[in-house]
């Protein structure tokens, strides 16, 4: 039996707050344009590979490929 047969789908769970932030990231935006709370949430999304961080000095962020996310 293969693993693909056991797992029907692979989904990354996101909270409502994370989902709202992902909807805002339809284009590249400066990380400093977000509030401190939003930046903290974005860092979590970067670790989940749902957001891409571009640059070092003045980084920009953009949502990774759009997929269906499930709410917690």
N, C-alpha and C positions, 0 to 999 in steps of 0.2 A: 504494500500500500504506500502510495506517495503522499508527501506532506500536502501537496496541492489538493489532494482528494479529501484530506481531513479539514483543511482550512478553507471555508467558503469565500471569505473576503478578509482583507487586511484594512483596518480602519484605525486612524489616529484620533483619539478622543480629545476634544477641546471644550473648554467652558464657554458659557455665553459671552463673557467678556473677551475671550480670545477670538471667538467667532466674529464679534463686532469689529475688532481690530483688523482681522483678515479682510473683511469687506471694505474697510477704509484704504487698504493697501493695493489699490488697483493700478497705481503707477509708483515709480520710485520717489520716495520722500526722504528728506533729511531726518535723521534720528533725533536731532535736537528740536525738531518742530513738535515733538510729542511731549506730553507731561511726564513727570517722573514716574508715576504709576504706569502709564502706557509703555514707557521705555522698559520698565521691569517686566511687564507682560510680554513685550516684544523679544526680550532676551530669552524668555522661556520658549517662545515660538521658534527662535533661532536654534535652540538646543533640540527641539522636536523636528527640525529641518522643514518647517512650514514657511519660514521667512528666510530670505537671503540677505546678508549684510555685505555691502559693497564699499570698499575703501577703509582707511585706517584713521586719518586725521579728522575728517568731517564725514563720517559714514552715512550712506544712504541705505534704506531698507526697501525691499519689495517682496510681495507674497510669492511663494514658490508656486508651482503648477496648481491651478484651481481643481479641487476635488470636493466630494461630499464629505463633510465632517459631521460627526455625531456629537450631540450635546451630552454633557454629564448629568 
